[in-house]
Amino acid sequence: AHLFGPADDPSLDTRAVMEQYDLPAEFPPEVLAEAERVGVDEASLEGRLDLRKKFIFTCDPESARDYDDALSLEVDRKGNRILGVHIADVSHFVTPKSALDREAYCRSTSVYLVDKVVPMLPEQLSNGVCSLVPHKDRLAFSTFLTFDAKGNCIARRFAKSVIRSKARYPYEQVMAAIAGTEPPAGKKAVLKANARKVVLGIHALAQQLRKNRFDQGALDMDVPEADIQVDAKGMMTGIVVRPYDESHQMIEECMVAANEAVAKELWTKGVKILARLHEAPDAEKLEELRGNLAKLGISCGDLSYQANLAKFLKRIKNTPLEGVLSVMVLRSMKRALYSAKEIGHFGLAKKFYAHFTSPIRRYPDLVLHRQLASWIAGEGGRLDLGWLNTAALHCSEREQNADDAERSLDEIKKFRFLQQVLDNPASGLDNCFEAVVSKCTRYGLFVDLPDLAVGGMVHVSLLSNSYVRWNDFNETLEGGGKVWKPGTKMNVRVEKIDFDRRLIDFAPVRPGRRS
């Protein structure tokens, strides 16, 4: 263990979490030396499909620094739409057994911490030669998916290509085109007519694909993501919820379609790959979920039928209980992982699924690129099954570790923020938060704060001046003419924070009071 400095110094949080979760701070010298040497010469372009004159664009968050996917849309003679999904050809630069490859395998994923990215590949690649920036020749791996009028994929084709992105659109600009509104003030201008036509065509296709997916029983579990804002000292100043609108859906559906097409192409031809496996939940977990919902007076039929689960999630959309119930459903689910033994994605309702579209930040995608390249070159595409099984386990573990690190740092920042609220009543920070009861017990309520995505406990003794009774039958607390059950909204204030055990005690705020 290392001593960095005082535990109450927020500027050291990131370093401490990186140490705890074994996240590398630097790239080894031989990896950086290799990264410095990568480049594109005329020989790199030989034999590639030349798409430099085609209208191809990228769409990313305003703050994005690497662009690993681009889109295009054309219509064939029969009126079918051909969606082009063009992914940075990272495998051209990161070759098996090179120093870059060994390090990428070791890291296996980029980690996105509050105030720092720990990338899988050095910046020379991720923000340089592999980033599909506008008006520059870039090497890509292109998938061409042909869709009929109903949104069924009737043909797929793959090619190593060279592209020249014509534009980089932030999500807000694409959303303005979809909604037919002006982009937000200070943002880039309205899309030109030809660009707008392509974007709206892809949007219409994406909505069709999305509807088809949900009709097949896919689960609508889009939980809005929140970005923690920190100041120069590493102290949290607030949270901004990232929108999940139709511009984001457009990109997601195109990526899902490309991922599915590549997985289908290889797996159905007997080529084992690192599949993105998401298994159906265990029957006991679903029965437990059904029982918990019944206690809330909610009937949802037999949840072992995926259609019933999908229907239930649709029913609770935009209701007061959506947050609590979505978390209950999530907890009954298995975690998605990588597997060379099985294939299928329960949540997306896909029989074939793998990760192909983010080779800059995920190692399994890079492996899939290599296999697809070998397959289309007539070399079989196969990799040693023992190695694939080992890689699947390693990549799953590193992904879990990355998620844990991200969550841990988020939690530390939120706890520091709430400690500040508690310690400085005169700071102007309001010690009054909207909470939703997630679970009732004999000794109190577990509550979630939706605005902060953090939870804690309200002790039963603080709920009422009257005697509070535990109702064993429907697991609620009752007292003073009030009933508390999952989904009950209440205002709470921070009472006590146990930083070491990561526990928060809350107290109810009486109506009309702010603390």
Buried (B, 14 or more C-beta within 10 A) or exposed (E): EEEEEEEEEBBBBBBBBBBEBEBEEEBEEEBBEBBEEBEBEEEBBEEBBEBBEBBBBBBBEEEBEBBBBBBBBBEEEEEBBBBBBBBBBBBBBBEEEBBBBBBBBBBBBBBBBBBBBBBBBBBBBBBBBBBBBBEEEBBBBBBBBBBEEEBEBEEBBBBBBBBBBBBBBBBBBBBBBBEEEEBEEEEBEBBEEEBBBBBBBBBBBBBBBBEBBBEBBBBBEEEEEBBBBBEEEBBBEEBEEEEBBBBBBBBBBBBBBBBBBBBBBBBEEEBBBBBBBBBBBEEEBBBBBBEBBEBBEBEBEEBBEBEBBBBBBEEBEEEEBBBBBBBBBEEBBBEBBBBBEEBBBBBBBBBBBBBBBBBBBBBBBBBBBBBBBBBBEEEEBBBEEEEBBEBBBBBBEBBEBBBEBBEBBBBBBBBBBBBBBBEEEEEEBEBEBBBBBBBBEEEBBBBBBBEBBBBBBBEBEBBBEEEBEBEEEEBBBBBEEBEBBBBBEBBBBBBEBEEEEBEBBBBBBEEEEEE
